[in-house]
Amino acid sequence: MRLIWLALLVLGLPVTAREDMSAKAWLDNMSQALQTQEFKMSLIHLQADHIRPLVYIHGQVEDQEVAFLEHLNGPPKNAVRVGSKVTFIEHDQPAYSVLADRIQGVLPPAFAGDISVLEEGYQFVLGGRSRLAGRPGQLVRIIPNDENRYGYQVWLDMDTYLPLRYDMLNLDKQLLEQIMVVELIVLDDAPSILREAYKAEWPEVMPQPQREKADNWQFKWLPQGFKILVRDNHRLIGSHEAVEYISLSDGMTHISVYVARAGETAMPEELMTRNGLSLASERVGNAEVVAVGKVPVGTLIRIAKSLTIE
């Protein structure tokens, strides 16, 4: 306890202020830090047998958020965000831009947004403290209110409130996915790479495809906190047939739902990978419904079965 007290003094924050903070307050501070602070993170992303080293840089340039994500292994693969425009740069295809508030694949979208939206589906509980990337960290557990989603835990730097480690856990508390910071550098100003990104001429945002006339599919049931984000038409890889696409999220994870005319090819009834990604297929009337997401298979089955035309 004395060591913790001394560490808090070194960090320059009154001991009582840190000791009295709720789990929600820690997460609110994290959200603010991810939006406003200048920093560089070296990360390791662990998924089953896959290990991906990444570098993520964030800062403010002329009151605009600018971020850069680089994949360090394999062919060059980067992403740049300026405001609400994200541009993907890969070695084997032309760069393209989309509208997005965050670069996907680093942290859950709600971490840099309104933490309150998570309260419909999760509880926040303070855990212990430990040292990560050479910095003292506070654990916050994000515990699901039901068995329709996975649990999470995040360690926050006690100086900057930036995340130092993020785990996704299944219902048996087994680790499915982890992002760990191995080096965190707090910057005094936005580095030159972000300033150059801000001034660069990136491709225009890809136009959204015109949504074809489609059946008005509705869900009779969704897990508490999940909302519909997008409805449009997709064409599945290897098929020229357009399918109805619905994107759902509770702030921590996304679920994709595809609806098409039932075909002659049998679809897998269910699938779950070691990184937590699940798939479920259901026949609803004359339609085939496929739901994919990092939630338990049973949740996807229930969502697919709840679809109806109104």
BALOBA-1460 file (C-alpha; in Angstrom, 3 decimals):
// residues 310
<rec num="1" residu="m" x="0.000" y="0.000" z="0.000"/>
<rec num="2" residu="r" x="2.846" y="2.381" z="0.829"/>
<rec num="3" residu="l" x="4.394" y="1.732" z="-2.600"/>
<rec num="4" residu="i" x="1.101" y="2.604" z="-4.323"/>
<rec num="5" residu="w" x="0.858" y="5.777" z="-2.245"/>
<rec num="6" residu="l" x="4.397" y="6.798" z="-3.235"/>
<rec num="7" residu="a" x="3.700" y="6.050" z="-6.900"/>
<rec num="8" residu="l" x="0.648" y="8.298" z="-6.871"/>
<rec num="9" residu="l" x="2.685" y="11.123" z="-5.422"/>
<rec num="10" residu="v" x="5.274" y="10.712" z="-8.154"/>
<rec num="11" residu="l" x="2.529" y="10.866" z="-10.793"/>
<rec num="12" residu="g" x="1.464" y="14.223" z="-9.422"/>
<rec num="13" residu="l" x="-2.140" y="13.365" z="-8.565"/>
<rec num="14" residu="p" x="-3.472" y="13.550" z="-5.008"/>
<rec num="15" residu="v" x="-3.689" y="10.084" z="-3.504"/>
<rec num="16" residu="t" x="-7.294" y="10.545" z="-2.410"/>
<rec num="17" residu="a" x="-8.350" y="11.599" z="-5.916"/>
<rec num="18" residu="r" x="-7.099" y="8.366" z="-7.473"/>
<rec num="19" residu="e" x="-8.302" y="6.144" z="-4.651"/>
<rec num="20" residu="d" x="-11.839" y="7.567" z="-4.829"/>
<rec num="21" residu="m" x="-12.288" y="7.277" z="-8.583"/>
<rec num="22" residu="s" x="-14.963" y="4.868" z="-9.791"/>
<rec num="23" residu="a" x="-14.415" y="2.340" z="-12.564"/>
<rec num="24" residu="k" x="-16.628" y="4.451" z="-14.845"/>
<rec num="25" residu="a" x="-14.525" y="7.556" z="-14.099"/>
<rec num="26" residu="w" x="-11.362" y="5.687" z="-15.108"/>
<rec num="27" residu="l" x="-12.984" y="4.704" z="-18.415"/>
<rec num="28" residu="d" x="-14.281" y="8.246" z="-19.017"/>
<rec num="29" residu="n" x="-10.744" y="9.555" z="-18.524"/>
<rec num="30" residu="m" x="-9.450" y="6.920" z="-20.952"/>
<rec num="31" residu="s" x="-11.951" y="8.056" z="-23.590"/>
<rec num="32" residu="q" x="-10.854" y="11.665" z="-23.187"/>
<rec num="33" residu="a" x="-7.163" y="10.699" z="-23.341"/>
<rec num="34" residu="l" x="-7.590" y="8.680" z="-26.536"/>
<rec num="35" residu="q" x="-9.222" y="11.681" z="-28.217"/>
<rec num="36" residu="t" x="-6.987" y="14.518" z="-27.029"/>
<rec num="37" residu="q" x="-3.492" y="13.307" z="-26.137"/>
<rec num="38" residu="e" x="-0.417" y="13.039" z="-28.352"/>
<rec num="39" residu="f" x="1.206" y="9.624" z="-28.054"/>
<rec num="40" residu="k" x="2.898" y="6.729" z="-29.804"/>
<rec num="41" residu="m" x="2.121" y="3.115" z="-28.873"/>
<rec num="42" residu="s" x="4.008" y="-0.004" z="-29.896"/>
<rec num="43" residu="l" x="1.490" y="-2.853" z="-29.637"/>
<rec num="44" residu="i" x="1.276" y="-6.609" z="-29.846"/>
<rec num="45" residu="h" x="-2.080" y="-7.997" z="-31.042"/>
<rec num="46" residu="l" x="-2.588" y="-11.641" z="-30.017"/>
<rec num="47" residu="q" x="-5.323" y="-13.732" z="-31.648"/>
<rec num="48" residu="a" x="-5.183" y="-17.519" z="-31.324"/>
<rec num="49" residu="d" x="-1.984" y="-18.435" z="-33.209"/>
<rec num="50" residu="h" x="-1.579" y="-14.995" z="-34.794"/>
<rec num="51" residu="i" x="0.774" y="-12.340" z="-33.411"/>
<rec num="52" residu="r" x="0.667" y="-8.914" z="-35.041"/>
<rec num="53" residu="p" x="3.083" y="-6.142" z="-34.031"/>
<rec num="54" residu="l" x="1.615" y="-2.688" z="-34.634"/>
<rec num="55" residu="v" x="2.503" y="0.959" z="-34.160"/>
<rec num="56" residu="y" x="-0.277" y="3.456" z="-33.436"/>
<rec num="57" residu="i" x="0.358" y="7.222" z="-33.336"/>
<rec num="58" residu="h" x="-2.250" y="9.808" z="-32.363"/>
<rec num="59" residu="g" x="-2.291" y="13.584" z="-32.064"/>
<rec num="60" residu="q" x="-4.055" y="16.845" z="-32.799"/>
<rec num="61" residu="v" x="-3.228" y="18.982" z="-35.849"/>
<rec num="62" residu="e" x="-5.074" y="22.281" z="-36.160"/>
<rec num="63" residu="d" x="-7.824" y="21.006" z="-33.832"/>
<rec num="64" residu="q" x="-8.331" y="17.835" z="-35.884"/>
<rec num="65" residu="e" x="-7.618" y="14.336" z="-34.648"/>
<rec num="66" residu="v" x="-4.998" y="12.616" z="-36.788"/>
<rec num="67" residu="a" x="-3.910" y="8.982" z="-36.314"/>
<rec num="68" residu="f" x="-1.612" y="6.515" z="-38.050"/>
<rec num="69" residu="l" x="-1.612" y="2.710" z="-37.767"/>
<rec num="70" residu="e" x="1.217" y="0.592" z="-39.199"/>
<rec num="71" residu="h" x="1.428" y="-3.218" z="-39.410"/>
<rec num="72" residu="l" x="5.071" y="-4.121" z="-38.856"/>
<rec num="73" residu="n" x="5.040" y="-7.699" z="-40.209"/>
<rec num="74" residu="g" x="4.267" y="-8.870" z="-43.716"/>
<rec num="75" residu="p" x="3.490" y="-6.693" z="-46.743"/>
<rec num="76" residu="p" x="3.094" y="-2.945" z="-46.066"/>
<rec num="77" residu="k" x="-0.333" y="-2.209" z="-44.639"/>
<rec num="78" residu="n" x="-1.161" y="1.156" z="-43.059"/>
<rec num="79" residu="a" x="-4.169" y="3.264" z="-42.158"/>
<rec num="80" residu="v" x="-4.389" y="7.042" z="-41.702"/>
<rec num="81" residu="r" x="-7.232" y="8.966" z="-40.091"/>
<rec num="82" residu="v" x="-7.765" y="12.692" z="-40.484"/>
<rec num="83" residu="g" x="-10.904" y="13.769" z="-38.653"/>
<rec num="84" residu="s" x="-13.640" y="11.375" z="-39.748"/>
<rec num="85" residu="k" x="-11.866" y="10.147" z="-42.877"/>
<rec num="86" residu="v" x="-9.865" y="6.914" z="-42.740"/>
<rec num="87" residu="t" x="-7.594" y="5.957" z="-45.638"/>
<rec num="88" residu="f" x="-6.244" y="2.426" z="-46.076"/>
<rec num="89" residu="i" x="-2.889" y="1.983" z="-47.835"/>
<rec num="90" residu="e" x="-1.894" y="-1.534" z="-48.901"/>
<rec num="91" residu="h" x="0.801" y="-2.787" z="-51.247"/>
<rec num="92" residu="d" x="-1.448" y="-4.700" z="-53.651"/>
<rec num="93" residu="q" x="-4.304" y="-2.269" z="-54.257"/>
<rec num="94" residu="p" x="-4.928" y="1.455" z="-54.678"/>
<rec num="95" residu="a" x="-5.453" y="3.482" z="-51.503"/>
<rec num="96" residu="y" x="-9.093" y="4.102" z="-50.620"/>
<rec num="97" residu="s" x="-10.938" y="6.179" z="-48.021"/>
<rec num="98" residu="v" x="-14.069" y="5.635" z="-45.930"/>
<rec num="99" residu="l" x="-15.990" y="7.679" z="-43.392"/>
<rec num="100" residu="a" x="-15.127" y="6.488" z="-39.858"/>
<rec num="101" residu="d" x="-14.471" y="8.017" z="-36.451"/>
<rec num="102" residu="r" x="-11.797" y="5.431" z="-35.564"/>
<rec num="103" residu="i" x="-9.306" y="3.122" z="-37.237"/>
<rec num="104" residu="q" x="-10.826" y="-0.304" z="-36.686"/>
<rec num="105" residu="g" x="-8.820" y="-3.155" z="-35.224"/>
<rec num="106" residu="v" x="-6.957" y="-1.293" z="-32.508"/>
<rec num="107" residu="l" x="-9.496" y="-0.875" z="-29.689"/>
<rec num="108" residu="p" x="-13.292" y="-1.143" z="-29.329"/>
<rec num="109" residu="p" x="-15.062" y="1.943" z="-30.751"/>
<rec num="110" residu="a" x="-16.636" y="2.936" z="-27.417"/>
<rec num="111" residu="f" x="-13.208" y="3.289" z="-25.754"/>
<rec num="112" residu="a" x="-12.767" y="6.669" z="-27.453"/>
<rec num="113" residu="g" x="-16.460" y="7.555" z="-27.383"/>
<rec num="114" residu="d" x="-19.302" y="7.834" z="-24.902"/>
<rec num="115" residu="i" x="-18.622" y="5.197" z="-22.232"/>
<rec num="116" residu="s" x="-22.217" y="5.520" z="-20.998"/>
<rec num="117" residu="v" x="-23.506" y="3.624" z="-24.043"/>
<rec num="118" residu="l" x="-21.887" y="0.480" z="-22.625"/>
<rec num="119" residu="e" x="-23.928" y="0.570" z="-19.417"/>
<rec num="120" residu="e" x="-26.918" y="-1.139" z="-21.073"/>
<rec num="121" residu="g" x="-24.895" y="-4.299" z="-21.555"/>
<rec num="122" residu="y" x="-22.030" y="-4.164" z="-19.049"/>
<rec num="123" residu="q" x="-20.975" y="-3.337" z="-15.513"/>
<rec num="124" residu="f" x="-17.655" y="-1.666" z="-14.670"/>
<rec num="125" residu="v" x="-15.641" y="-3.006" z="-11.741"/>
<rec num="126" residu="l" x="-12.240" y="-1.886" z="-10.472"/>
<rec num="127" residu="g" x="-9.555" y="-4.544" z="-10.209"/>
<rec num="128" residu="g" x="-6.021" y="-4.466" z="-8.929"/>
<rec num="129" residu="r" x="-2.965" y="-2.569" z="-10.045"/>
<rec num="130" residu="s" x="0.109" y="-3.858" z="-11.813"/>
<rec num="131" residu="r" x="3.035" y="-2.710" z="-13.921"/>
<rec num="132" residu="l" x="2.791" y="-2.909" z="-17.718"/>
<rec num="133" residu="a" x="5.206" y="-1.509" z="-20.314"/>
<rec num="134" residu="g" x="7.194" y="-0.120" z="-17.408"/>
<rec num="135" residu="r" x="4.243" y="1.972" z="-16.176"/>
<rec num="136" residu="p" x="1.808" y="1.533" z="-13.240"/>
<rec num="137" residu="g" x="-1.629" y="0.437" z="-14.446"/>
<rec num="138" residu="q" x="-5.152" y="0.212" z="-13.038"/>
<rec num="139" residu="l" x="-7.349" y="-2.732" z="-14.058"/>
<rec num="140" residu="v" x="-10.996" y="-2.103" z="-14.968"/>
<rec num="141" residu="r" x="-13.207" y="-5.119" z="-15.666"/>
<rec num="142" residu="i" x="-16.065" y="-4.686" z="-18.168"/>
<rec num="143" residu="i" x="-18.436" y="-7.458" z="-17.119"/>
<rec num="144" residu="p" x="-21.424" y="-8.449" z="-19.307"/>
<rec num="145" residu="n" x="-24.885" y="-8.258" z="-17.745"/>
<rec num="146" residu="d" x="-25.924" y="-11.464" z="-19.539"/>
<rec num="147" residu="e" x="-24.486" y="-14.445" z="-21.395"/>
<rec num="148" residu="n" x="-25.154" y="-12.947" z="-24.835"/>
<rec num="149" residu="r" x="-21.739" y="-11.311" z="-25.121"/>
<rec num="150" residu="y" x="-18.157" y="-11.680" z="-23.967"/>
<rec num="151" residu="g" x="-16.388" y="-9.939" z="-21.114"/>
<rec num="152" residu="y" x="-13.434" y="-7.569" z="-21.284"/>
<rec num="153" residu="q" x="-10.763" y="-6.108" z="-19.099"/>
<rec num="154" residu="v" x="-8.501" y="-3.139" z="-19.677"/>
<rec num="155" residu="w" x="-5.462" y="-1.837" z="-17.803"/>
<rec num="156" residu="l" x="-5.105" y="1.966" z="-17.840"/>
<rec num="157" residu="d" x="-1.901" y="3.930" z="-17.389"/>
<rec num="158" residu="m" x="-2.200" y="5.710" z="-14.036"/>
<rec num="159" residu="d" x="-0.440" y="8.789" z="-15.408"/>
<rec num="160" residu="t" x="-2.125" y="9.367" z="-18.783"/>
<rec num="161" residu="y" x="-5.216" y="7.076" z="-18.524"/>
<rec num="162" residu="l" x="-4.239" y="5.580" z="-21.902"/>
<rec num="163" residu="p" x="-4.887" y="1.817" z="-22.251"/>
<rec num="164" residu="l" x="-1.882" y="-0.444" z="-21.688"/>
<rec num="165" residu="r" x="-3.584" y="-3.809" z="-22.196"/>
<rec num="166" residu="y" x="-6.961" y="-5.042" z="-23.410"/>
<rec num="167" residu="d" x="-8.344" y="-8.603" z="-23.101"/>
<rec num="168" residu="m" x="-11.472" y="-10.238" z="-24.502"/>
<rec num="169" residu="l" x="-12.669" y="-13.234" z="-22.462"/>
<rec num="170" residu="n" x="-15.262" y="-15.895" z="-23.237"/>
<rec num="171" residu="l" x="-17.979" y="-16.993" z="-20.818"/>
<rec num="172" residu="d" x="-15.506" y="-19.407" z="-19.178"/>
<rec num="173" residu="k" x="-13.032" y="-16.536" z="-18.614"/>
<rec num="174" residu="q" x="-10.669" y="-17.935" z="-21.249"/>
<rec num="175" residu="l" x="-8.595" y="-15.407" z="-23.196"/>
<rec num="176" residu="l" x="-9.744" y="-15.009" z="-26.810"/>
<rec num="177" residu="e" x="-7.944" y="-11.854" z="-27.878"/>
<rec num="178" residu="q" x="-5.387" y="-9.487" z="-26.380"/>
<rec num="179" residu="i" x="-3.802" y="-6.175" z="-27.304"/>
<rec num="180" residu="m" x="-0.763" y="-5.294" z="-25.191"/>
<rec num="181" residu="v" x="1.290" y="-2.101" z="-25.256"/>
<rec num="182" residu="v" x="5.016" y="-2.830" z="-25.065"/>
<rec num="183" residu="e" x="6.074" y="0.819" z="-25.251"/>
<rec num="184" residu="l" x="4.105" y="4.025" z="-24.656"/>
<rec num="185" residu="i" x="5.698" y="7.356" z="-25.550"/>
<rec num="186" residu="v" x="3.815" y="10.503" z="-24.549"/>
<rec num="187" residu="l" x="4.583" y="13.332" z="-26.993"/>
<rec num="188" residu="d" x="4.637" y="17.078" z="-26.404"/>
<rec num="189" residu="d" x="3.237" y="17.791" z="-29.856"/>
<rec num="190" residu="a" x="1.930" y="15.968" z="-32.899"/>
<rec num="191" residu="p" x="4.916" y="14.332" z="-34.681"/>
<rec num="192" residu="s" x="5.873" y="15.153" z="-38.262"/>
<rec num="193" residu="i" x="4.272" y="11.987" z="-39.666"/>
<rec num="194" residu="l" x="0.855" y="13.183" z="-38.460"/>
<rec num="195" residu="r" x="1.436" y="16.716" z="-39.746"/>
<rec num="196" residu="e" x="2.355" y="15.342" z="-43.155"/>
<rec num="197" residu="a" x="-0.715" y="13.086" z="-43.071"/>
<rec num="198" residu="y" x="-2.895" y="16.084" z="-42.293"/>
<rec num="199" residu="k" x="-1.582" y="17.995" z="-45.327"/>
<rec num="200" residu="a" x="-1.611" y="15.043" z="-47.750"/>
<rec num="201" residu="e" x="-4.179" y="14.678" z="-50.537"/>
<rec num="202" residu="w" x="-5.916" y="11.402" z="-49.724"/>
<rec num="203" residu="p" x="-8.448" y="9.695" z="-52.028"/>
<rec num="204" residu="e" x="-12.018" y="10.868" z="-51.814"/>
<rec num="205" residu="v" x="-14.367" y="8.849" z="-49.625"/>
<rec num="206" residu="m" x="-15.771" y="5.872" z="-51.491"/>
<rec num="207" residu="p" x="-19.433" y="6.508" z="-52.386"/>
<rec num="208" residu="q" x="-21.880" y="4.250" z="-50.628"/>
<rec num="209" residu="p" x="-23.613" y="1.868" z="-53.039"/>
<rec num="210" residu="q" x="-27.203" y="2.743" z="-53.805"/>
<rec num="211" residu="r" x="-29.344" y="0.504" z="-51.651"/>
<rec num="212" residu="e" x="-31.581" y="-1.587" z="-53.846"/>
<rec num="213" residu="k" x="-35.183" y="-2.155" z="-52.958"/>
<rec num="214" residu="a" x="-35.189" y="-4.757" z="-50.219"/>
<rec num="215" residu="d" x="-37.528" y="-6.437" z="-47.799"/>
<rec num="216" residu="n" x="-38.053" y="-4.585" z="-44.531"/>
<rec num="217" residu="w" x="-36.386" y="-7.070" z="-42.200"/>
<rec num="218" residu="q" x="-36.779" y="-6.387" z="-38.485"/>
<rec num="219" residu="f" x="-35.455" y="-8.073" z="-35.363"/>
<rec num="220" residu="k" x="-37.919" y="-9.342" z="-32.773"/>
<rec num="221" residu="w" x="-35.021" y="-9.696" z="-30.329"/>
<rec num="222" residu="l" x="-31.577" y="-8.161" z="-29.861"/>
<rec num="223" residu="p" x="-29.324" y="-8.364" z="-26.797"/>
<rec num="224" residu="q" x="-29.711" y="-5.339" z="-24.530"/>
<rec num="225" residu="g" x="-27.630" y="-2.438" z="-25.816"/>
<rec num="226" residu="f" x="-27.223" y="-3.630" z="-29.418"/>
<rec num="227" residu="k" x="-28.339" y="-1.100" z="-32.022"/>
<rec num="228" residu="i" x="-28.602" y="-1.165" z="-35.819"/>
<rec num="229" residu="l" x="-25.791" y="0.934" z="-37.318"/>
<rec num="230" residu="v" x="-26.065" y="0.255" z="-41.047"/>
<rec num="231" residu="r" x="-28.451" y="-1.275" z="-43.559"/>
<rec num="232" residu="d" x="-27.316" y="-1.754" z="-47.153"/>
<rec num="233" residu="n" x="-26.733" y="-4.309" z="-49.896"/>
<rec num="234" residu="h" x="-23.550" y="-6.387" z="-50.192"/>
<rec num="235" residu="r" x="-22.364" y="-8.869" z="-52.783"/>
<rec num="236" residu="l" x="-20.749" y="-11.884" z="-51.176"/>
<rec num="237" residu="i" x="-17.306" y="-12.955" z="-52.381"/>
<rec num="238" residu="g" x="-17.649" y="-15.462" z="-55.221"/>
<rec num="239" residu="s" x="-21.317" y="-14.583" z="-55.782"/>
<rec num="240" residu="h" x="-22.980" y="-11.967" z="-57.973"/>
<rec num="241" residu="e" x="-26.146" y="-12.053" z="-55.894"/>
<rec num="242" residu="a" x="-26.835" y="-9.027" z="-53.718"/>
<rec num="243" residu="v" x="-27.664" y="-9.774" z="-50.086"/>
<rec num="244" residu="e" x="-29.248" y="-7.597" z="-47.445"/>
<rec num="245" residu="y" x="-26.632" y="-6.510" z="-44.898"/>
<rec num="246" residu="i" x="-27.334" y="-5.257" z="-41.354"/>
<rec num="247" residu="s" x="-24.597" y="-4.105" z="-38.968"/>
<rec num="248" residu="l" x="-25.205" y="-4.228" z="-35.194"/>
<rec num="249" residu="s" x="-23.062" y="-3.027" z="-32.286"/>
<rec num="250" residu="d" x="-23.191" y="-2.536" z="-28.525"/>
<rec num="251" residu="g" x="-20.082" y="-0.334" z="-28.534"/>
<rec num="252" residu="m" x="-17.673" y="-3.156" z="-27.686"/>
<rec num="253" residu="t" x="-18.245" y="-5.524" z="-30.592"/>
<rec num="254" residu="h" x="-19.951" y="-5.713" z="-33.994"/>
<rec num="255" residu="i" x="-22.310" y="-8.297" z="-35.471"/>
<rec num="256" residu="s" x="-22.879" y="-8.589" z="-39.220"/>
<rec num="257" residu="v" x="-26.144" y="-10.119" z="-40.474"/>
<rec num="258" residu="y" x="-26.616" y="-11.200" z="-44.099"/>
<rec num="259" residu="v" x="-29.982" y="-12.137" z="-45.601"/>
<rec num="260" residu="a" x="-30.370" y="-13.792" z="-49.024"/>
<rec num="261" residu="r" x="-32.672" y="-16.138" z="-50.896"/>
<rec num="262" residu="a" x="-32.061" y="-19.684" z="-49.758"/>
<rec num="263" residu="g" x="-29.702" y="-21.373" z="-52.203"/>
<rec num="264" residu="e" x="-28.976" y="-24.924" z="-53.120"/>
<rec num="265" residu="t" x="-25.571" y="-24.933" z="-51.398"/>
<rec num="266" residu="a" x="-25.795" y="-25.958" z="-47.761"/>
<rec num="267" residu="m" x="-24.438" y="-23.353" z="-45.368"/>
<rec num="268" residu="p" x="-22.636" y="-24.290" z="-42.122"/>
<rec num="269" residu="e" x="-25.050" y="-24.263" z="-39.232"/>
<rec num="270" residu="e" x="-22.549" y="-22.803" z="-36.824"/>
<rec num="271" residu="l" x="-18.862" y="-22.148" z="-36.388"/>
<rec num="272" residu="m" x="-16.641" y="-20.725" z="-33.668"/>
<rec num="273" residu="t" x="-12.955" y="-19.908" z="-34.063"/>
<rec num="274" residu="r" x="-10.340" y="-19.732" z="-31.350"/>
<rec num="275" residu="n" x="-10.242" y="-15.945" z="-31.537"/>
<rec num="276" residu="g" x="-13.910" y="-15.699" z="-30.560"/>
<rec num="277" residu="l" x="-15.347" y="-15.049" z="-34.022"/>
<rec num="278" residu="s" x="-18.571" y="-17.036" z="-34.403"/>
<rec num="279" residu="l" x="-20.896" y="-17.766" z="-37.313"/>
<rec num="280" residu="a" x="-24.472" y="-19.034" z="-37.315"/>
<rec num="281" residu="s" x="-26.796" y="-19.807" z="-40.224"/>
<rec num="282" residu="e" x="-30.580" y="-20.122" z="-40.038"/>
<rec num="283" residu="r" x="-33.385" y="-20.643" z="-42.534"/>
<rec num="284" residu="v" x="-36.109" y="-18.005" z="-42.063"/>
<rec num="285" residu="g" x="-38.991" y="-18.631" z="-44.462"/>
<rec num="286" residu="n" x="-37.503" y="-18.570" z="-47.963"/>
<rec num="287" residu="a" x="-34.410" y="-16.723" z="-46.801"/>
<rec num="288" residu="e" x="-31.006" y="-17.802" z="-45.558"/>
<rec num="289" residu="v" x="-29.743" y="-15.696" z="-42.630"/>
<rec num="290" residu="v" x="-26.055" y="-15.699" z="-41.701"/>
<rec num="291" residu="a" x="-24.852" y="-13.843" z="-38.581"/>
<rec num="292" residu="v" x="-21.148" y="-13.290" z="-37.824"/>
<rec num="293" residu="g" x="-19.540" y="-11.649" z="-34.806"/>
<rec num="294" residu="k" x="-17.345" y="-11.955" z="-31.733"/>
<rec num="295" residu="v" x="-20.138" y="-13.129" z="-29.448"/>
<rec num="296" residu="p" x="-21.296" y="-16.615" z="-28.364"/>
<rec num="297" residu="v" x="-22.789" y="-18.757" z="-31.139"/>
<rec num="298" residu="g" x="-26.071" y="-18.995" z="-29.223"/>
<rec num="299" residu="t" x="-26.477" y="-15.213" z="-29.418"/>
<rec num="300" residu="l" x="-26.078" y="-15.262" z="-33.207"/>
<rec num="301" residu="i" x="-28.577" y="-18.113" z="-33.577"/>
<rec num="302" residu="r" x="-31.164" y="-16.270" z="-31.515"/>
<rec num="303" residu="i" x="-30.635" y="-13.034" z="-33.484"/>
<rec num="304" residu="a" x="-30.969" y="-14.849" z="-36.813"/>
<rec num="305" residu="k" x="-34.145" y="-16.654" z="-35.708"/>
<rec num="306" residu="s" x="-35.699" y="-13.394" z="-34.552"/>
<rec num="307" residu="l" x="-35.641" y="-11.812" z="-38.024"/>
<rec num="308" residu="t" x="-39.028" y="-11.164" z="-39.570"/>
<rec num="309" residu="i" x="-40.474" y="-9.117" z="-42.443"/>
<rec num="310" residu="e" x="-42.697" y="-6.208" z="-41.508"/>
